[in-house]
Amino acid sequence: MFSAPPLFPEQASALAPQVDNLYFFLIAVTVFFAGVVALAVGYFALKYRRKHPDDVGANIHGSVPLEILWTVIPFVIAMFIFAWSTTVYFRIIRPPDERLEIYAVGKRWMWKFQHIDGQREINELHLPVGRAVKMTISSEDVIHDVFVPAFRVKADAIPGRYTSIWFTPTKPGEYHLFCSQYCGTKHSGMVGTVIVMEPHAYEQWLSGGTSEGSLATKGQKLFQDLACISCHVPEGSGRGPTLHGVFGSQVTLSTGSVILADENYIRESILTPQAKLVAGYQPQMPTFQGLVNEEGVMALLEYVKSMRKPATREP
């Protein structure tokens, strides 16, 4: 039996109803006022039409109450929309503390996903239902865009920096993933599938695949292979600043400014270390641009995240 395609994608995330409700309200307001204006134009066109060739229109002066009315009503509606959309926006950009971390890399023409526990996927992403997921996104070549219509989330994958989205899948199933930013001749083929599973099934899948160790473990090995440990020692007595506890902290630069040590700062410090020098240190660190690929940068980032401040000994 033929069934018509759905007008809207299925709602499969906790954010989807919030986005849809706001969207439907905007559509309703638009349709209502468009209808009111159309009816008013038709009514006044008929009522005040010229009935005789010699008719001259009356000299009509403005009405202050009417001016106030059609100024106040749109203002109130606009402020209501602003408050509602702001609330939805902050929910979209603020992931919860307890979440599953996933890395995504766009490359013409495929999506590569990296789980923190070490599992890697191409054009498929397995996730547990009911658990918040933060996806950190980057690109190896041109601008791409991660778009999962059923989750109502999308974000650009930009070369040279990280962007992120988060969502909580609410229904097991398979959902389409698209690149919604034109990226070349095979852009239409850059698609994937998000497979949402029950938690126990996800754990079985996670433990059943081949894994080369956690992302932080691979980052630690790369950290040692690149001899980073010779300069970034835990006590902070090396030629470079200590990296223990640096992620998420405020870092004072040689210019006197203070910056948050987030994902983009760590990435920039690895690839172009001279861009933002830490106060008190010389520009001695070499660049690893072209020597470390995106997967390597992500592994190093996770290793830096895993570093904790060394325990202080009691006197």
Phi and psi restraints in degrees (value plus and minus 20) as a CYANA .aco file:
   2 PHE   PHI     -92.2   -52.2
   2 PHE   PSI     113.9   153.9
   3 SER   PHI    -143.5  -103.5
   3 SER   PSI     116.1   156.1
   4 ALA   PHI     -88.4   -48.4
   4 ALA   PSI     126.0   166.0
   5 PRO   PHI     -84.4   -44.4
   5 PRO   PSI     126.3   166.3
   6 PRO   PHI     -86.3   -46.3
   6 PRO   PSI     127.5   167.5
   7 LEU   PHI     -89.7   -49.7
   7 LEU   PSI     -55.2   -15.2
   8 PHE   PHI    -148.7  -108.7
   8 PHE   PSI     130.6   170.6
   9 PRO   PHI     -83.1   -43.1
   9 PRO   PSI     138.1   178.1
  10 GLU   PHI     -81.8   -41.8
  10 GLU   PSI     124.6   164.6
  11 GLN   PHI    -105.4   -65.4
  11 GLN   PSI      90.6   130.6
  12 ALA   PHI    -147.7  -107.7
  12 ALA   PSI      -2.6    37.4
  13 SER   PHI    -161.5  -121.5
  13 SER   PSI     143.7   183.7
  14 ALA   PHI     -87.0   -47.0
  14 ALA   PSI     -45.5    -5.5
  15 LEU   PHI    -101.7   -61.7
  15 LEU   PSI     -43.7    -3.7
  16 ALA   PHI     -77.9   -37.9
  16 ALA   PSI     -67.9   -27.9
  17 PRO   PHI     -82.0   -42.0
  17 PRO   PSI     -55.2   -15.2
  18 GLN   PHI     -86.1   -46.1
  18 GLN   PSI     -62.2   -22.2
  19 VAL   PHI     -87.0   -47.0
  19 VAL   PSI     -62.9   -22.9
  20 ASP   PHI     -86.3   -46.3
  20 ASP   PSI     -61.4   -21.4
  21 ASN   PHI     -80.7   -40.7
  21 ASN   PSI     -62.5   -22.5
  22 LEU   PHI     -84.8   -44.8
  22 LEU   PSI     -62.5   -22.5
  23 TYR   PHI     -83.2   -43.2
  23 TYR   PSI     -65.1   -25.1
  24 PHE   PHI     -84.5   -44.5
  24 PHE   PSI     -55.8   -15.8
  25 PHE   PHI     -84.6   -44.6
  25 PHE   PSI     -63.4   -23.4
  26 LEU   PHI     -82.3   -42.3
  26 LEU   PSI     -60.8   -20.8
  27 ILE   PHI     -83.6   -43.6
  27 ILE   PSI     -63.0   -23.0
  28 ALA   PHI     -83.0   -43.0
  28 ALA   PSI     -63.9   -23.9
  29 VAL   PHI     -82.8   -42.8
  29 VAL   PSI     -63.1   -23.1
  30 THR   PHI     -82.2   -42.2
  30 THR   PSI     -66.7   -26.7
  31 VAL   PHI     -84.7   -44.7
  31 VAL   PSI     -61.4   -21.4
  32 PHE   PHI     -81.4   -41.4
  32 PHE   PSI     -71.7   -31.7
  33 PHE   PHI     -92.8   -52.8
  33 PHE   PSI     -50.6   -10.6
  34 ALA   PHI     -84.0   -44.0
  34 ALA   PSI     -60.3   -20.3
  35 GLY   PHI     -85.9   -45.9
  35 GLY   PSI     -63.2   -23.2
  36 VAL   PHI     -80.8   -40.8
  36 VAL   PSI     -65.4   -25.4
  37 VAL   PHI     -84.1   -44.1
  37 VAL   PSI     -63.2   -23.2
  38 ALA   PHI     -83.2   -43.2
  38 ALA   PSI     -63.0   -23.0
  39 LEU   PHI     -85.7   -45.7
  39 LEU   PSI     -60.8   -20.8
  40 ALA   PHI     -84.2   -44.2
  40 ALA   PSI     -61.5   -21.5
  41 VAL   PHI     -82.3   -42.3
  41 VAL   PSI     -65.2   -25.2
  42 GLY   PHI     -84.3   -44.3
  42 GLY   PSI     -63.1   -23.1
  43 TYR   PHI     -82.7   -42.7
  43 TYR   PSI     -69.7   -29.7
  44 PHE   PHI     -90.5   -50.5
  44 PHE   PSI     -49.3    -9.3
  45 ALA   PHI     -85.0   -45.0
  45 ALA   PSI     -56.0   -16.0
  46 LEU   PHI     -99.0   -59.0
  46 LEU   PSI     -61.8   -21.8
  47 LYS   PHI     -89.4   -49.4
  47 LYS   PSI     -59.3   -19.3
  48 TYR   PHI    -128.4   -88.4
  48 TYR   PSI       5.0    45.0
  49 ARG   PHI     -88.2   -48.2
  49 ARG   PSI     134.2   174.2
  50 ARG   PHI     -92.1   -52.1
  50 ARG   PSI      98.8   138.8
  51 LYS   PHI    -115.7   -75.7
  51 LYS   PSI     -34.7     5.3
  52 HIS   PHI    -164.3  -124.3
  52 HIS   PSI     121.5   161.5
  53 PRO   PHI     -77.7   -37.7
  53 PRO   PSI     -44.0    -4.0
  54 ASP   PHI    -113.2   -73.2
  54 ASP   PSI     -18.9    21.1
  55 ASP   PHI     -86.5   -46.5
  55 ASP   PSI     119.0   159.0
  56 VAL   PHI    -139.0   -99.0
  56 VAL   PSI     110.8   150.8
  57 GLY   PHI     -83.7   -43.7
  57 GLY   PSI     127.4   167.4
  58 ALA   PHI     -92.9   -52.9
  58 ALA   PSI     131.0   171.0
  59 ASN   PHI    -102.5   -62.5
  59 ASN   PSI      82.9   122.9
  60 ILE   PHI    -122.6   -82.6
  60 ILE   PSI     108.5   148.5
  61 HIS   PHI    -115.2   -75.2
  61 HIS   PSI     140.1   180.1
  62 GLY   PHI     -86.7   -46.7
  62 GLY   PSI     139.3   179.3
  63 SER   PHI    -136.8   -96.8
  63 SER   PSI      97.2   137.2
  64 VAL   PHI     -82.3   -42.3
  64 VAL   PSI     -66.6   -26.6
  65 PRO   PHI     -78.3   -38.3
  65 PRO   PSI     -59.4   -19.4
  66 LEU   PHI     -86.5   -46.5
  66 LEU   PSI     -59.9   -19.9
  67 GLU   PHI     -82.4   -42.4
  67 GLU   PSI     -62.2   -22.2
  68 ILE   PHI     -85.0   -45.0
  68 ILE   PSI     -61.2   -21.2
  69 LEU   PHI     -81.6   -41.6
  69 LEU   PSI     -69.2   -29.2
  70 TRP   PHI    -103.9   -63.9
  70 TRP   PSI     -16.1    23.9
  71 THR   PHI    -116.4   -76.4
  71 THR   PSI     -63.2   -23.2
  72 VAL   PHI     -89.8   -49.8
  72 VAL   PSI     -64.2   -24.2
  73 ILE   PHI     -81.4   -41.4
  73 ILE   PSI     -70.9   -30.9
  74 PRO   PHI     -81.6   -41.6
  74 PRO   PSI     -54.6   -14.6
  75 PHE   PHI     -83.6   -43.6
  75 PHE   PSI     -65.5   -25.5
  76 VAL   PHI     -83.3   -43.3
  76 VAL   PSI     -63.9   -23.9
  77 ILE   PHI     -83.7   -43.7
  77 ILE   PSI     -62.8   -22.8
  78 ALA   PHI     -83.1   -43.1
  78 ALA   PSI     -61.0   -21.0
  79 MET   PHI     -87.8   -47.8
  79 MET   PSI     -55.6   -15.6
  80 PHE   PHI     -84.6   -44.6
  80 PHE   PSI     -64.6   -24.6
  81 ILE   PHI     -83.1   -43.1
  81 ILE   PSI     -60.7   -20.7
  82 PHE   PHI     -81.3   -41.3
  82 PHE   PSI     -66.0   -26.0
  83 ALA   PHI     -84.7   -44.7
  83 ALA   PSI     -63.1   -23.1
  84 TRP   PHI     -85.9   -45.9
  84 TRP   PSI     -68.3   -28.3
  85 SER   PHI     -85.4   -45.4
  85 SER   PSI     -54.8   -14.8
  86 THR   PHI     -83.6   -43.6
  86 THR   PSI     -62.0   -22.0
  87 THR   PHI     -81.0   -41.0
  87 THR   PSI     -65.3   -25.3
  88 VAL   PHI     -84.8   -44.8
  88 VAL   PSI     -60.8   -20.8
  89 TYR   PHI     -81.3   -41.3
  89 TYR   PSI     -65.2   -25.2
  90 PHE   PHI     -87.9   -47.9
  90 PHE   PSI     -50.9   -10.9
  91 ARG   PHI     -87.1   -47.1
  91 ARG   PSI     -54.6   -14.6
  92 ILE   PHI     -91.7   -51.7
  92 ILE   PSI     -57.4   -17.4
  93 ILE   PHI    -114.0   -74.0
  93 ILE   PSI     -24.3    15.7
  94 ARG   PHI    -134.9   -94.9
  94 ARG   PSI      72.2   112.2
  95 PRO   PHI     -91.4   -51.4
  95 PRO   PSI     130.8   170.8
  96 PRO   PHI     -88.8   -48.8
  96 PRO   PSI     141.1   181.1
  97 ASP   PHI     -86.6   -46.6
  97 ASP   PSI     -60.2   -20.2
  98 GLU   PHI    -107.1   -67.1
  98 GLU   PSI      85.9   125.9
  99 ARG   PHI    -174.5  -134.5
  99 ARG   PSI     142.7   182.7
 100 LEU   PHI    -115.0   -75.0
 100 LEU   PSI     110.3   150.3
 101 GLU   PHI    -117.1   -77.1
 101 GLU   PSI     109.4   149.4
 102 ILE   PHI    -151.2  -111.2
 102 ILE   PSI     118.7   158.7
 103 TYR   PHI    -126.5   -86.5
 103 TYR   PSI     119.7   159.7
 104 ALA   PHI    -148.5  -108.5
 104 ALA   PSI     114.4   154.4
 105 VAL   PHI    -144.7  -104.7
 105 VAL   PSI     104.2   144.2
 106 GLY   PHI    -110.8   -70.8
 106 GLY   PSI     115.4   155.4
 107 LYS   PHI    -168.1  -128.1
 107 LYS   PSI     114.7   154.7
 108 ARG   PHI     -82.6   -42.6
 108 ARG   PSI      95.3   135.3
 109 TRP   PHI    -149.9  -109.9
 109 TRP   PSI      62.7   102.7
 110 MET   PHI    -177.1  -137.1
 110 MET   PSI     144.3   184.3
 111 TRP   PHI    -134.7   -94.7
 111 TRP   PSI     109.4   149.4
 112 LYS   PHI    -133.6   -93.6
 112 LYS   PSI     106.8   146.8
 113 PHE   PHI    -135.2   -95.2
 113 PHE   PSI     119.8   159.8
 114 GLN   PHI    -147.6  -107.6
 114 GLN   PSI      99.8   139.8
 115 HIS   PHI    -104.5   -64.5
 115 HIS   PSI     130.3   170.3
 116 ILE   PHI     -81.1   -41.1
 116 ILE   PSI     -54.1   -14.1
 117 ASP   PHI     -95.4   -55.4
 117 ASP   PSI     -25.0    15.0
 118 GLY   PHI      97.3   137.3
 118 GLY   PSI     -38.0     2.0
 119 GLN   PHI     -87.5   -47.5
 119 GLN   PSI     117.9   157.9
 120 ARG   PHI    -142.1  -102.1
 120 ARG   PSI     122.9   162.9
 121 GLU   PHI    -156.7  -116.7
 121 GLU   PSI     135.7   175.7
 122 ILE   PHI    -146.6  -106.6
 122 ILE   PSI     101.0   141.0
 123 ASN   PHI      41.7    81.7
 123 ASN   PSI      -8.7    31.3
 124 GLU   PHI    -158.1  -118.1
 124 GLU   PSI     124.3   164.3
 125 LEU   PHI    -158.9  -118.9
 125 LEU   PSI      95.1   135.1
 126 HIS   PHI    -112.6   -72.6
 126 HIS   PSI     112.5   152.5
 127 LEU   PHI    -160.3  -120.3
 127 LEU   PSI     133.2   173.2
 128 PRO   PHI    -106.8   -66.8
 128 PRO   PSI     126.4   166.4
 129 VAL   PHI     -95.8   -55.8
 129 VAL   PSI     125.7   165.7
 130 GLY   PHI      59.7    99.7
 130 GLY   PSI     -12.2    27.8
 131 ARG   PHI    -139.7   -99.7
 131 ARG   PSI     113.0   153.0
 132 ALA   PHI     -85.7   -45.7
 132 ALA   PSI     117.8   157.8
 133 VAL   PHI    -147.2  -107.2
 133 VAL   PSI     108.4   148.4
 134 LYS   PHI    -128.2   -88.2
 134 LYS   PSI     106.5   146.5
 135 MET   PHI    -130.8   -90.8
 135 MET   PSI      99.5   139.5
 136 THR   PHI    -116.8   -76.8
 136 THR   PSI     106.2   146.2
 137 ILE   PHI    -140.2  -100.2
 137 ILE   PSI     120.7   160.7
 138 SER   PHI    -167.5  -127.5
 138 SER   PSI     155.9   195.9
 139 SER   PHI    -154.9  -114.9
 139 SER   PSI     127.5   167.5
 140 GLU   PHI    -113.4   -73.4
 140 GLU   PSI     -33.3     6.7
 141 ASP   PHI    -159.7  -119.7
 141 ASP   PSI     -95.8   -55.8
 142 VAL   PHI    -139.5   -99.5
 142 VAL   PSI    -199.8  -159.8
 143 ILE   PHI     -93.1   -53.1
 143 ILE   PSI     106.2   146.2
 144 HIS   PHI    -138.0   -98.0
 144 HIS   PSI    -195.6  -155.6
 145 ASP   PHI    -174.0  -134.0
 145 ASP   PSI     103.2   143.2
 146 VAL   PHI    -103.2   -63.2
 146 VAL   PSI     103.0   143.0
 147 PHE   PHI    -158.8  -118.8
 147 PHE   PSI      98.3   138.3
 148 VAL   PHI    -137.4   -97.4
 148 VAL   PSI      76.9   116.9
 149 PRO   PHI     -76.5   -36.5
 149 PRO   PSI     -59.3   -19.3
 150 ALA   PHI     -86.0   -46.0
 150 ALA   PSI     -43.5    -3.5
 151 PHE   PHI    -115.1   -75.1
 151 PHE   PSI     -31.7     8.3
 152 ARG   PHI      40.4    80.4
 152 ARG   PSI      20.6    60.6
 153 VAL   PHI    -151.3  -111.3
 153 VAL   PSI     125.6   165.6
 154 LYS   PHI    -178.5  -138.5
 154 LYS   PSI     128.7   168.7
 155 ALA   PHI    -177.2  -137.2
 155 ALA   PSI     124.3   164.3
 156 ASP   PHI     -91.5   -51.5
 156 ASP   PSI     122.1   162.1
 157 ALA   PHI    -120.7   -80.7
 157 ALA   PSI      87.2   127.2
 158 ILE   PHI    -128.5   -88.5
 158 ILE   PSI     108.7   148.7
 159 PRO   PHI     -80.1   -40.1
 159 PRO   PSI     114.6   154.6
 160 GLY   PHI      68.2   108.2
 160 GLY   PSI     -18.0    22.0
 161 ARG   PHI    -178.0  -138.0
 161 ARG   PSI     149.0   189.0
 162 TYR   PHI    -127.0   -87.0
 162 TYR   PSI     122.0   162.0
 163 THR   PHI    -143.8  -103.8
 163 THR   PSI     150.2   190.2
 164 SER   PHI    -171.1  -131.1
 164 SER   PSI     134.3   174.3
 165 ILE   PHI    -157.6  -117.6
 165 ILE   PSI     141.8   181.8
 166 TRP   PHI    -163.2  -123.2
 166 TRP   PSI     136.2   176.2
 167 PHE   PHI    -184.4  -144.4
 167 PHE   PSI     143.0   183.0
 168 THR   PHI    -144.5  -104.5
 168 THR   PSI      85.1   125.1
 169 PRO   PHI     -81.6   -41.6
 169 PRO   PSI     117.2   157.2
 170 THR   PHI    -136.1   -96.1
 170 THR   PSI     -29.6    10.4
 171 LYS   PHI    -156.2  -116.2
 171 LYS   PSI     108.6   148.6
 172 PRO   PHI     -83.6   -43.6
 172 PRO   PSI     127.0   167.0
 173 GLY   PHI     132.1   172.1
 173 GLY   PSI    -194.5  -154.5
 174 GLU   PHI    -134.3   -94.3
 174 GLU   PSI     112.4   152.4
 175 TYR   PHI    -150.3  -110.3
 175 TYR   PSI     123.1   163.1
 176 HIS   PHI     -91.9   -51.9
 176 HIS   PSI     123.0   163.0
 177 LEU   PHI    -144.7  -104.7
 177 LEU   PSI     110.7   150.7
 178 PHE   PHI    -144.6  -104.6
 178 PHE   PSI     138.3   178.3
 179 CYS   PHI    -115.6   -75.6
 179 CYS   PSI      95.1   135.1
 180 SER   PHI    -120.7   -80.7
 180 SER   PSI      -5.2    34.8
 181 GLN   PHI    -139.9   -99.9
 181 GLN   PSI     100.6   140.6
 182 TYR   PHI     -77.7   -37.7
 182 TYR   PSI     105.6   145.6
 183 CYS   PHI    -150.4  -110.4
 183 CYS   PSI      -9.7    30.3
 184 GLY   PHI     120.5   160.5
 184 GLY   PSI    -190.9  -150.9
 185 THR   PHI     -84.8   -44.8
 185 THR   PSI     -48.9    -8.9
 186 LYS   PHI    -126.7   -86.7
 186 LYS   PSI       7.8    47.8
 187 HIS   PHI     -77.0   -37.0
 187 HIS   PSI     -61.4   -21.4
 188 SER   PHI     -85.4   -45.4
 188 SER   PSI     -40.8    -0.8
 189 GLY   PHI    -111.7   -71.7
 189 GLY   PSI     -20.4    19.6
 190 MET   PHI    -106.7   -66.7
 190 MET   PSI      55.3    95.3
 191 VAL   PHI    -144.7  -104.7
 191 VAL   PSI     147.2   187.2
 192 GLY   PHI    -176.8  -136.8
 192 GLY   PSI    -195.5  -155.5
 193 THR   PHI    -154.9  -114.9
 193 THR   PSI     111.2   151.2
 194 VAL   PHI    -118.4   -78.4
 194 VAL   PSI      99.5   139.5
 195 ILE   PHI    -126.3   -86.3
 195 ILE   PSI      89.9   129.9
 196 VAL   PHI    -115.8   -75.8
 196 VAL   PSI     107.3   147.3
 197 MET   PHI    -144.3  -104.3
 197 MET   PSI     139.6   179.6
 198 GLU   PHI     -83.7   -43.7
 198 GLU   PSI     130.0   170.0
 199 PRO   PHI     -73.4   -33.4
 199 PRO   PSI     -63.3   -23.3
 200 HIS   PHI     -87.8   -47.8
 200 HIS   PSI     -57.0   -17.0
 201 ALA   PHI     -87.4   -47.4
 201 ALA   PSI     -56.4   -16.4
 202 TYR   PHI     -85.6   -45.6
 202 TYR   PSI     -62.3   -22.3
 203 GLU   PHI     -83.5   -43.5
 203 GLU   PSI     -58.6   -18.6
 204 GLN   PHI     -84.5   -44.5
 204 GLN   PSI     -62.6   -22.6
 205 TRP   PHI     -84.0   -44.0
 205 TRP   PSI     -61.4   -21.4
 206 LEU   PHI     -84.2   -44.2
 206 LEU   PSI     -57.8   -17.8
 207 SER   PHI    -105.8   -65.8
 207 SER   PSI     -35.3     4.7
 208 GLY   PHI    -108.6   -68.6
 208 GLY   PSI     -40.4    -0.4
 209 GLY   PHI    -104.2   -64.2
 209 GLY   PSI     150.1   190.1
 210 THR   PHI     -99.4   -59.4
 210 THR   PSI     116.0   156.0
 211 SER   PHI    -157.8  -117.8
 211 SER   PSI     121.8   161.8
 212 GLU   PHI    -119.7   -79.7
 212 GLU   PSI       3.6    43.6
 213 GLY   PHI      77.0   117.0
 213 GLY   PSI     148.6   188.6
 214 SER   PHI     -86.4   -46.4
 214 SER   PSI     141.6   181.6
 215 LEU   PHI     -83.6   -43.6
 215 LEU   PSI     -58.3   -18.3
 216 ALA   PHI     -85.1   -45.1
 216 ALA   PSI     -55.9   -15.9
 217 THR   PHI     -85.5   -45.5
 217 THR   PSI     -62.7   -22.7
 218 LYS   PHI     -85.0   -45.0
 218 LYS   PSI     -55.6   -15.6
 219 GLY   PHI     -86.0   -46.0
 219 GLY   PSI     -57.8   -17.8
 220 GLN   PHI     -83.6   -43.6
 220 GLN   PSI     -62.0   -22.0
 221 LYS   PHI     -84.3   -44.3
 221 LYS   PSI     -63.0   -23.0
 222 LEU   PHI     -86.2   -46.2
 222 LEU   PSI     -55.7   -15.7
 223 PHE   PHI     -79.6   -39.6
 223 PHE   PSI     -60.1   -20.1
 224 GLN   PHI     -96.4   -56.4
 224 GLN   PSI     -59.8   -19.8
 225 ASP   PHI     -83.6   -43.6
 225 ASP   PSI     -53.6   -13.6
 226 LEU   PHI    -105.9   -65.9
 226 LEU   PSI     -17.3    22.7
 227 ALA   PHI      43.9    83.9
 227 ALA   PSI       4.8    44.8
 228 CYS   PHI     -84.8   -44.8
 228 CYS   PSI     -48.8    -8.8
 229 ILE   PHI     -87.4   -47.4
 229 ILE   PSI     -38.7     1.3
 230 SER   PHI     -93.2   -53.2
 230 SER   PSI     -42.9    -2.9
 231 CYS   PHI    -127.4   -87.4
 231 CYS   PSI     -57.3   -17.3
 232 HIS   PHI    -118.5   -78.5
 232 HIS   PSI      59.8    99.8
 233 VAL   PHI    -109.4   -69.4
 233 VAL   PSI     132.9   172.9
 234 PRO   PHI     -78.6   -38.6
 234 PRO   PSI     -56.2   -16.2
 235 GLU   PHI     -96.9   -56.9
 235 GLU   PSI     -29.7    10.3
 236 GLY   PHI      61.3   101.3
 236 GLY   PSI      -3.7    36.3
 237 SER   PHI    -118.5   -78.5
 237 SER   PSI     -12.0    28.0
 238 GLY   PHI    -107.4   -67.4
 238 GLY   PSI    -194.2  -154.2
 239 ARG   PHI     -93.5   -53.5
 239 ARG   PSI     -36.4     3.6
 240 GLY   PHI    -139.6   -99.6
 240 GLY   PSI     143.1   183.1
 241 PRO   PHI     -88.8   -48.8
 241 PRO   PSI     132.0   172.0
 242 THR   PHI     -86.6   -46.6
 242 THR   PSI     126.0   166.0
 243 LEU   PHI    -122.4   -82.4
 243 LEU   PSI     -20.0    20.0
 244 HIS   PHI     -94.4   -54.4
 244 HIS   PSI      99.2   139.2
 245 GLY   PHI      57.7    97.7
 245 GLY   PSI     -11.8    28.2
 246 VAL   PHI     -97.1   -57.1
 246 VAL   PSI     -53.8   -13.8
 247 PHE   PHI     -85.6   -45.6
 247 PHE   PSI     110.5   150.5
 248 GLY   PHI      64.6   104.6
 248 GLY   PSI     -21.0    19.0
 249 SER   PHI    -117.7   -77.7
 249 SER   PSI     151.9   191.9
 250 GLN   PHI    -112.7   -72.7
 250 GLN   PSI     106.9   146.9
 251 VAL   PHI    -132.5   -92.5
 251 VAL   PSI     109.2   149.2
 252 THR   PHI    -109.4   -69.4
 252 THR   PSI     105.4   145.4
 253 LEU   PHI    -112.0   -72.0
 253 LEU   PSI     148.7   188.7
 254 SER   PHI     -84.5   -44.5
 254 SER   PSI     -42.1    -2.1
 255 THR   PHI     -99.3   -59.3
 255 THR   PSI     -27.8    12.2
 256 GLY   PHI      75.5   115.5
 256 GLY   PSI     -32.8     7.2
 257 SER   PHI     -98.5   -58.5
 257 SER   PSI     140.0   180.0
 258 VAL   PHI    -137.7   -97.7
 258 VAL   PSI     115.7   155.7
 259 ILE   PHI    -154.6  -114.6
 259 ILE   PSI     130.1   170.1
 260 LEU   PHI    -101.0   -61.0
 260 LEU   PSI     111.0   151.0
 261 ALA   PHI    -103.0   -63.0
 261 ALA   PSI      61.4   101.4
 262 ASP   PHI    -122.4   -82.4
 262 ASP   PSI    -186.8  -146.8
 263 GLU   PHI     -80.5   -40.5
 263 GLU   PSI     -64.0   -24.0
 264 ASN   PHI     -87.7   -47.7
 264 ASN   PSI     -54.4   -14.4
 265 TYR   PHI     -86.9   -46.9
 265 TYR   PSI     -64.5   -24.5
 266 ILE   PHI     -82.8   -42.8
 266 ILE   PSI     -62.9   -22.9
 267 ARG   PHI     -80.9   -40.9
 267 ARG   PSI     -67.0   -27.0
 268 GLU   PHI     -83.5   -43.5
 268 GLU   PSI     -56.9   -16.9
 269 SER   PHI     -87.4   -47.4
 269 SER   PSI     -47.6    -7.6
 270 ILE   PHI     -98.2   -58.2
 270 ILE   PSI     -65.9   -25.9
 271 LEU   PHI    -107.8   -67.8
 271 LEU   PSI     -57.0   -17.0
 272 THR   PHI    -154.7  -114.7
 272 THR   PSI      53.7    93.7
 273 PRO   PHI     -85.0   -45.0
 273 PRO   PSI     -38.4     1.6
 274 GLN   PHI    -101.3   -61.3
 274 GLN   PSI     -28.9    11.1
 275 ALA   PHI     -87.0   -47.0
 275 ALA   PSI     -60.8   -20.8
 276 LYS   PHI    -156.8  -116.8
 276 LYS   PSI      75.6   115.6
 277 LEU   PHI    -103.0   -63.0
 277 LEU   PSI     116.4   156.4
 278 VAL   PHI     -94.8   -54.8
 278 VAL   PSI     118.5   158.5
 279 ALA   PHI     -78.4   -38.4
 279 ALA   PSI     114.5   154.5
 280 GLY   PHI      72.3   112.3
 280 GLY   PSI     -18.2    21.8
 281 TYR   PHI    -146.8  -106.8
 281 TYR   PSI     128.2   168.2
 282 GLN   PHI    -106.3   -66.3
 282 GLN   PSI     135.9   175.9
 283 PRO   PHI     -96.8   -56.8
 283 PRO   PSI      50.3    90.3
 284 GLN   PHI    -123.1   -83.1
 284 GLN   PSI     -37.3     2.7
 285 MET   PHI     -93.0   -53.0
 285 MET   PSI     109.8   149.8
 286 PRO   PHI     -96.0   -56.0
 286 PRO   PSI     138.2   178.2
 287 THR   PHI    -101.5   -61.5
 287 THR   PSI     125.4   165.4
 288 PHE   PHI    -129.6   -89.6
 288 PHE   PSI      -2.3    37.7
 289 GLN   PHI     -82.6   -42.6
 289 GLN   PSI     104.9   144.9
 290 GLY   PHI      66.8   106.8
 290 GLY   PSI     -34.7     5.3
 291 LEU   PHI    -117.5   -77.5
 291 LEU   PSI     -46.5    -6.5
 292 VAL   PHI    -141.0  -101.0
 292 VAL   PSI     104.0   144.0
 293 ASN   PHI    -101.5   -61.5
 293 ASN   PSI    -197.2  -157.2
 294 GLU   PHI     -81.7   -41.7
 294 GLU   PSI     -62.0   -22.0
 295 GLU   PHI     -82.3   -42.3
 295 GLU   PSI     -57.5   -17.5
 296 GLY   PHI     -86.7   -46.7
 296 GLY   PSI     -61.1   -21.1
 297 VAL   PHI     -82.7   -42.7
 297 VAL   PSI     -62.4   -22.4
 298 MET   PHI     -82.7   -42.7
 298 MET   PSI     -60.2   -20.2
 299 ALA   PHI     -84.6   -44.6
 299 ALA   PSI     -64.3   -24.3
 300 LEU   PHI     -82.5   -42.5
 300 LEU   PSI     -59.9   -19.9
 301 LEU   PHI     -81.7   -41.7
 301 LEU   PSI     -63.7   -23.7
 302 GLU   PHI     -86.5   -46.5
 302 GLU   PSI     -53.6   -13.6
 303 TYR   PHI     -87.7   -47.7
 303 TYR   PSI     -61.4   -21.4
 304 VAL   PHI     -83.0   -43.0
 304 VAL   PSI     -59.1   -19.1
 305 LYS   PHI     -81.9   -41.9
 305 LYS   PSI     -56.0   -16.0
 306 SER   PHI     -96.1   -56.1
 306 SER   PSI     -35.3     4.7
 307 MET   PHI     -90.6   -50.6
 307 MET   PSI     114.4   154.4
 308 ARG   PHI    -135.6   -95.6
 308 ARG   PSI     136.8   176.8
 309 LYS   PHI     -82.5   -42.5
 309 LYS   PSI     116.6   156.6
 310 PRO   PHI     -82.5   -42.5
 310 PRO   PSI     121.9   161.9
 311 ALA   PHI     -86.1   -46.1
 311 ALA   PSI     119.0   159.0
 312 THR   PHI    -107.6   -67.6
 312 THR   PSI     116.9   156.9
 313 ARG   PHI    -102.5   -62.5
 313 ARG   PSI     122.6   162.6
 314 GLU   PHI     -95.0   -55.0
 314 GLU   PSI     118.1   158.1
